[in-house]
Amino acid sequence: KLLCAKYLTNFSVFANLPDHWAVDQLFPILPIHRLNTPPTEYATLCDVTCDSDGVVDKFIDLHDVKEVLELHKLSPGEPYYLAVCLIGAYQEVMGNNHNLFGDPHEAQIVIDQNGYLLKKVVPGSSLGDTLAWARYSKAELHESFRQLVQARVKEGHMTSAEGEELAARYENRIGAYTYLDPASSNGVG
């Protein structure tokens, strides 16, 4: 276990798997692609929160609990997807907005004898959603930021064009996903 890899994952153990952290509940965790290639890495999972307790280092095994998960070697610039199964509504209700991450994207999948059906995809929280949850007004924040930018332009700290670009970037970010987004150029929602 000491020599295993640590995979940084795009979720919060406290917000998304509170029973794993609080009562050592185990959830099935598995890769959902590259399934035609055998895993060659042994790893534990670390989340994107700022504390050292956001770790998953106990996993379901056939007969017991294992301390590492078999995963594929990461390829630079290529996302690697894991599924955490059976978390459902209870974990969602028990979780909180730890570090103001909000809700992650969700997929509801039904499996039967004919295969699987992607029943529903629920988009995760935006920064604006999370700020609203914390009782901040998106409109008031936007107005305060706009006034701050205007003051900086008036004081000569930036040009009008720079101020407009900064305001547009702010507006873009307020609607962005709170977790890391591998599809964006900088990895941020």
C-alpha positions as CSV (number, residue, x, y, z in Angstrom):
1,K,0.0,0.0,0.0
2,L,2.8,2.4,0.8
3,L,4.2,2.1,-2.7
4,C,0.9,2.3,-4.6
5,A,0.0,5.2,-6.9
6,K,-2.4,7.9,-5.7
7,Y,-4.9,8.9,-8.3
8,L,-6.3,12.4,-7.9
9,T,-10.0,12.1,-8.6
10,N,-12.5,14.8,-9.5
11,F,-14.9,14.6,-6.6
12,S,-15.1,15.2,-2.8
13,V,-15.2,12.2,-0.5
14,F,-17.0,14.3,2.1
15,A,-19.7,15.6,-0.2
16,N,-20.1,12.6,-2.5
17,L,-19.3,9.6,-0.3
18,P,-20.0,10.8,3.2
19,D,-20.6,7.3,4.5
20,H,-17.2,6.1,3.2
21,W,-15.6,8.8,5.3
22,A,-17.9,8.6,8.4
23,V,-18.6,4.9,8.8
24,D,-16.2,3.1,6.4
25,Q,-19.0,2.1,4.0
26,L,-17.6,0.5,0.9
27,F,-18.9,1.3,-2.6
28,P,-18.1,-0.5,-5.8
29,I,-15.5,1.6,-7.7
30,L,-14.3,0.5,-11.1
31,P,-13.0,1.8,-14.4
32,I,-15.6,2.3,-17.0
33,H,-13.4,2.4,-20.1
34,R,-10.2,0.7,-21.4
35,L,-11.9,-2.5,-20.3
36,N,-10.3,-4.6,-23.0
37,T,-6.9,-3.9,-21.4
38,P,-5.9,-5.4,-18.0
39,P,-5.1,-2.9,-15.3
40,T,-1.4,-2.7,-14.3
41,E,-1.4,-0.1,-11.5
42,Y,-2.4,-0.5,-7.9
43,A,-3.7,2.8,-6.5
44,T,-5.7,4.6,-3.8
45,L,-7.9,7.6,-4.6
46,C,-7.5,11.1,-3.4
47,D,-10.1,13.8,-3.9
48,V,-9.7,17.5,-5.0
49,T,-10.5,18.9,-1.6
50,C,-7.9,20.8,0.5
51,D,-7.5,18.4,3.4
52,S,-5.8,15.1,3.7
53,D,-8.9,13.1,4.8
54,G,-10.4,13.0,1.3
55,V,-9.0,9.6,0.5
56,V,-10.5,6.3,-0.6
57,D,-8.2,3.5,0.5
58,K,-10.5,0.6,1.2
59,F,-12.2,-1.2,-1.7
60,I,-14.6,-4.1,-2.1
61,D,-12.9,-7.4,-2.9
62,L,-14.5,-10.8,-3.8
63,H,-14.2,-12.1,-0.2
64,D,-12.7,-9.3,1.9
65,V,-11.6,-5.6,1.9
66,K,-8.6,-4.6,-0.1
67,E,-6.4,-1.5,0.4
68,V,-5.7,-0.8,-3.3
69,L,-7.7,-0.7,-6.5
70,E,-6.4,-2.2,-9.8
71,L,-6.4,0.6,-12.4
72,H,-4.9,1.3,-15.8
73,K,-1.8,3.4,-16.1
74,L,-2.7,7.0,-16.8
75,S,-1.9,8.4,-20.3
76,P,-0.9,12.1,-20.4
77,G,-3.6,14.4,-21.7
78,E,-6.2,11.5,-21.7
79,P,-9.0,11.4,-19.2
80,Y,-9.5,8.2,-17.2
81,Y,-13.0,7.5,-15.9
82,L,-14.1,5.6,-12.8
83,A,-17.6,4.8,-11.7
84,V,-18.6,4.9,-8.0
85,C,-21.7,2.7,-7.9
86,L,-24.7,2.5,-5.6
87,I,-24.3,5.9,-4.0
88,G,-27.8,7.0,-4.7
89,A,-30.1,9.6,-3.1
90,Y,-29.1,8.8,0.5
91,Q,-25.4,9.7,0.0
92,E,-26.5,12.8,-1.9
93,V,-28.7,14.0,1.0
94,M,-26.1,13.2,3.6
95,G,-23.3,14.9,1.7
96,N,-22.9,18.6,2.0
97,N,-21.3,21.3,-0.1
98,H,-17.9,20.6,1.4
99,N,-15.5,23.2,0.0
100,L,-18.4,24.6,-2.0
101,F,-18.0,22.0,-4.8
102,G,-21.8,21.5,-5.2
103,D,-23.2,18.5,-6.9
104,P,-21.2,16.5,-9.5
105,H,-22.6,15.3,-12.8
106,E,-24.7,12.1,-12.4
107,A,-25.6,9.3,-14.7
108,Q,-28.5,7.0,-13.9
109,I,-28.0,3.7,-15.6
110,V,-30.3,0.7,-15.7
111,I,-28.9,-2.7,-16.4
112,D,-30.9,-5.7,-17.4
113,Q,-30.5,-8.9,-19.5
114,N,-30.4,-6.9,-22.7
115,G,-27.5,-4.7,-21.6
116,Y,-27.6,-1.2,-20.2
117,L,-29.6,1.9,-20.7
118,L,-28.4,5.4,-19.9
119,K,-31.7,6.6,-18.3
120,K,-30.8,10.1,-17.3
121,V,-27.9,12.5,-17.1
122,V,-28.1,15.2,-14.5
123,P,-25.7,18.1,-14.9
124,G,-23.7,19.1,-11.8
125,S,-23.7,22.5,-10.0
126,S,-22.4,25.6,-11.5
127,L,-20.4,28.2,-9.5
128,G,-23.5,30.4,-9.5
129,D,-25.7,27.5,-8.2
130,T,-23.3,26.9,-5.3
131,L,-23.0,30.6,-4.4
132,A,-26.9,30.8,-4.4
133,W,-26.9,27.7,-2.1
134,A,-24.6,29.7,0.3
135,R,-27.1,32.6,0.0
136,Y,-25.1,34.9,-2.2
137,S,-26.9,36.8,-4.9
138,K,-25.5,36.3,-8.3
139,A,-26.9,39.7,-9.5
140,E,-25.3,41.5,-6.5
141,L,-22.0,39.8,-7.0
142,H,-22.0,40.6,-10.7
143,E,-22.8,44.3,-10.0
144,S,-20.1,44.5,-7.3
145,F,-17.6,43.0,-9.7
146,R,-18.7,45.3,-12.5
147,Q,-18.2,48.4,-10.3
148,L,-14.8,47.2,-9.2
149,V,-13.7,46.7,-12.8
150,Q,-15.1,50.1,-13.8
151,A,-13.1,51.7,-10.9
152,R,-9.9,50.0,-12.0
153,V,-10.4,51.3,-15.5
154,K,-11.1,54.8,-14.3
155,E,-8.0,54.7,-12.1
156,G,-5.9,53.6,-15.2
157,H,-5.0,50.1,-13.8
158,M,-6.5,48.5,-17.0
159,T,-7.9,49.6,-20.3
160,S,-11.6,49.5,-21.2
161,A,-11.0,46.5,-23.4
162,E,-9.2,44.6,-20.6
163,G,-12.1,45.5,-18.2
164,E,-14.6,44.1,-20.7
165,E,-12.6,41.0,-21.2
166,L,-12.3,40.5,-17.4
167,A,-16.0,41.0,-16.9
168,A,-16.8,38.5,-19.7
169,R,-14.5,35.9,-18.1
170,Y,-16.2,36.5,-14.7
171,E,-19.6,35.9,-16.3
172,N,-18.4,32.8,-18.0
173,R,-16.9,31.4,-14.8
174,I,-20.1,32.0,-12.7
175,G,-22.0,29.6,-15.0
176,A,-19.2,27.0,-15.1
177,Y,-19.0,23.6,-13.4
178,T,-17.5,23.7,-9.9
179,Y,-15.4,20.6,-10.4
180,L,-12.4,20.2,-12.8
181,D,-13.5,19.9,-16.4
182,P,-11.1,17.9,-18.6
183,A,-12.9,19.3,-21.7
184,S,-11.9,22.8,-21.0
185,S,-8.5,24.1,-22.1
186,N,-7.3,24.8,-18.6
187,G,-9.1,21.9,-16.8
188,V,-11.3,24.3,-14.8
189,G,-15.1,24.1,-15.3
